[in-house]
Amino acid sequence: MQSMPVGHVIANVLDERLSCAERYVVTGDKDLVLVICMHDMEEFEAFQTEFCTDNPMISRFTTSVVVDPAKVGLAVPETT
């Protein structure tokens, strides 16, 4: 029996967190992309410590912070 990929295991755990707005299991040099919503950097740092730094399933992670939400949403314009 094959085990579930780590990205899927972590994603399933994150589904229980309200702060995890979106999650994507992806191909390439990353396994998982998260979109999380926090009230402030203190809350983010606690999340990062709990789910990334102290998580033995995560060997490496990178962080990006949105400073200017240029376009928000997944709406695709209709074509005629």
C-alpha positions in Angstrom: 0.0 0.0 0.0 1.4 3.4 -1.0 1.5 6.2 1.5 0.0 9.6 0.7 2.4 12.3 -0.6 3.6 14.7 2.1 2.0 17.6 0.4 -1.4 15.9 0.6 -0.9 15.0 4.3 -0.1 18.6 5.2 -2.9 19.9 3.0 -5.4 17.7 4.8 -4.2 19.0 8.2 -4.4 22.6 7.0 -8.0 22.2 5.8 -9.0 22.4 9.5 -7.4 25.9 9.9 -9.6 28.9 9.1 -6.4 30.9 8.3 -5.7 28.7 5.3 -7.8 30.4 2.6 -6.4 28.4 -0.3 -4.1 25.5 -0.8 -2.6 23.9 -3.9 -0.6 20.7 -4.3 1.7 21.5 -7.2 4.4 20.1 -9.4 7.9 21.5 -9.7 10.4 22.4 -7.0 7.6 23.0 -4.4 5.0 20.5 -3.2 2.5 22.8 -1.7 1.4 26.5 -2.2 -0.7 28.0 0.6 -2.6 31.3 0.7 -3.2 32.2 4.3 -4.9 35.1 5.9 -3.6 36.5 9.2 -4.5 39.5 11.3 -0.8 40.6 11.8 2.8 39.4 11.6 2.7 38.0 15.2 -0.1 35.6 14.2 1.8 34.7 11.0 5.0 34.0 12.9 3.1 31.7 15.3 1.5 29.8 12.3 4.9 29.6 10.6 6.6 28.2 13.7 3.8 25.6 14.4 3.3 24.4 10.8 6.7 24.9 9.2 9.6 25.3 11.6 8.5 22.7 14.1 7.0 20.3 11.6 9.3 17.3 10.9 7.5 16.7 7.5 8.7 20.1 6.2 12.4 20.3 5.3 12.3 23.7 3.7 9.9 26.5 3.1 9.8 30.0 1.6 7.5 32.9 2.4 6.1 35.8 0.4 4.0 38.5 1.8 1.5 40.5 -0.3 2.2 44.2 -0.1 -0.1 45.4 -2.9 -3.0 43.1 -4.0 -3.1 44.1 -7.6 -5.8 41.6 -8.6 -7.8 39.5 -6.2 -10.1 36.6 -7.2 -10.3 33.8 -9.7 -13.0 35.3 -12.0 -12.4 34.7 -15.7 -14.1 37.2 -18.1 -16.6 35.7 -20.4 -15.6 35.5 -24.0 -18.1 36.2 -26.8 
